[in-house]
Amino acid sequence: MTATAAPSAQTGSPAAGGQSGRRPRLWRNPWRHPWFLEGFTWLYLIWSIVPIGLAVLFSFNNGKSQSTWQGFSWRWYFSDPVNSVLHDPQLHAAVIQTLRLSVYTTLIAVPIGVAFALGINRWRGITSASFNFVMILSFVIPELIFGVALFLLFTVLFKTVGLGTLAETLGLVTWTVSWPAIIVQARLVTIGRQYEEAAADLGATQMQTMRKVMLPLLAPAIFASAVLVFSSVIDDFVIVDLLNSNASNTPMSVYIYSQQHGGNGGPALNALGTIMLVMSFVIAIIGYIGYRFMTRGERGDRNDALATIAGA
């Protein structure tokens, strides 16, 4: 009995000692630290951000060189009486035209998109399904093909419209109207129809239900749609490049490309691009803060807000 018990105790002692001395191999992280993925992510960020940072940096260069730093200055923004963004008529007109197109497109596309979303959500049938398919199809059509089609439309069929600010606005509205439609429609699916039914049970008319119940519930999606449309128009290039007619209705993206492509680039173009970048960042931040504020009583985190603002 003693001889039999001794080996048993000796056999069990390493296992007990192993459990107390170190963790079993089963508890180790099988994936380890993702060094490769982390390194690739940092490499991508450096590759993407460093050129933009250099362009922004040399927009504050006191000289005309884009390779030699000659001191910090606001010369290319407003100090230079001739070549700065503030005083150069073409640069100044490009900024004003970009803001004009963004405001016009947002004010027109968002209400139409909301109306489309309500109609598609409430109107069941082949027609509503067809319109819903067309809305989704606009995300698949290449913008270049869409822009060429609009160019032919305004130069061949609707010659009275012609090229210019009106054509640019109509083209941008047509291109972006599907974004608020899809975002608002997703919001409608989320909130359901119980609020409308409850308002109807309390004696509210359809107009009162829409104004006092549905619009407040849809406000976050409408606001996110407006931010998305406004920010997308700021950096749109293909449609406005095909539909602008002269320097007075040329936005920033087209002006920067045409000048840089023609070899006439300089720090003033860097300043113009920096203004364009800052405008996009400001609109995105406003949209993020506004969406988080409007949905503060609902469940959701920062990723939900960013995904909605980005149109995901």
Helices and strands as residue ranges (DSSP letters): H 2-21, G 25-27, H 35-58, I 75-79, H 89-122, H 126-137, H 143-152, I 153-157, H 165-176, H 178-191, H 194-201, H 206-209, I 210-214, H 215-234, H 238-243, G 247-249, H 252-261, H 267-294, H 302-309
